[in-house]
């Protein structure tokens, strides 16, 4: 029988990250995403309350940071996710053909 699927270190890191529910999901991830909504809203509130234009720039900078961080991670990890799925699908095809051959 063929060995297990060979993954690159980045692919292994992504697989392990999403296997661990405490790390990838739940309240920790939700709090992280919500913090990038509440922060800019607070800055907008300070802008309207105090009429200081710097607050709206800080809120916009926070949103811009979050969008750029999301784009960077999408660009960085999309090739690795595609590779992981291709390797799993190829292995499934091998196992299905071996199972059909043995029947």
C-alpha positions in Angstrom: 0.0 0.0 0.0 1.2 3.5 -0.8 2.4 5.8 2.0 0.4 8.6 3.4 0.0 11.9 1.6 3.1 14.0 1.5 2.4 17.7 2.6 4.7 20.7 2.6 5.4 22.3 6.0 2.9 25.2 5.2 0.2 22.6 4.3 0.8 20.7 7.5 0.5 23.9 9.5 -2.8 24.8 7.9 -4.2 21.2 8.4 -3.2 21.2 12.1 -4.6 24.7 12.6 -8.0 23.8 11.2 -8.1 20.4 13.1 -7.7 22.2 16.4 -11.2 23.7 17.2 -9.9 25.8 20.0 -7.3 27.4 17.8 -9.3 28.0 14.6 -12.9 28.4 15.7 -15.2 29.4 18.5 -15.2 32.4 20.7 -11.6 33.3 20.1 -12.0 33.7 16.3 -15.3 35.5 16.8 -13.8 38.0 19.3 -11.0 38.7 16.9 -13.3 39.5 14.0 -15.7 41.5 16.2 -12.8 43.6 17.5 -12.2 45.0 14.0 -15.9 46.1 13.8 -16.2 47.6 17.3 -12.9 49.6 17.1 -13.8 51.6 14.0 -17.4 52.1 15.3 -16.0 53.5 18.5 -13.7 55.8 16.5 -16.6 57.0 14.4 -18.5 57.6 17.6 -15.6 59.7 19.0 -15.5 61.6 15.8 -19.2 62.6 16.0 -19.1 63.2 19.7 -15.9 65.2 19.8 -15.8 66.6 16.3 -12.1 65.5 16.0 -11.3 64.4 12.4 -8.4 62.3 13.6 -10.8 59.6 15.0 -12.4 58.9 11.7 -8.9 58.5 10.1 -8.0 56.0 12.9 -11.2 54.1 12.3 -10.6 54.0 8.6 -6.9 52.9 9.2 -8.2 50.0 11.3 -10.6 48.9 8.6 -7.9 49.2 5.9 -5.5 47.2 8.1 -8.1 44.4 8.5 -8.9 44.3 4.7 -5.2 44.2 3.8 -4.5 41.5 6.3 -7.3 39.4 5.0 -6.2 39.9 1.4 -2.6 39.0 2.3 -3.7 35.8 4.0 -6.0 34.9 1.1 -3.2 35.3 -1.4 -0.7 33.5 0.7 -2.7 30.5 1.7 -5.0 30.0 -1.4 -2.3 28.0 -3.3 -1.7 25.8 -0.2 -5.4 25.1 0.2 -5.7 24.2 -3.4 -2.8 21.9 -3.1 -4.2 20.2 0.0 -7.5 19.5 -1.7 -5.8 18.2 -4.9 -3.7 15.8 -2.9 -6.7 14.5 -0.9 -8.7 14.1 -4.1 -5.9 12.2 -5.9 -5.5 9.9 -2.9 -9.3 9.3 -2.8 -9.2 8.4 -6.5 -6.4 6.0 -5.9 -8.2 4.3 -3.0 -11.5 4.1 -5.0 -9.7 2.5 -8.0 -7.9 0.0 -5.7 -11.3 -0.8 -4.0 -13.0 -1.4 -7.4 -10.0 -3.5 -8.5 -10.3 -5.8 -5.5 -14.0 -6.4 -5.9 
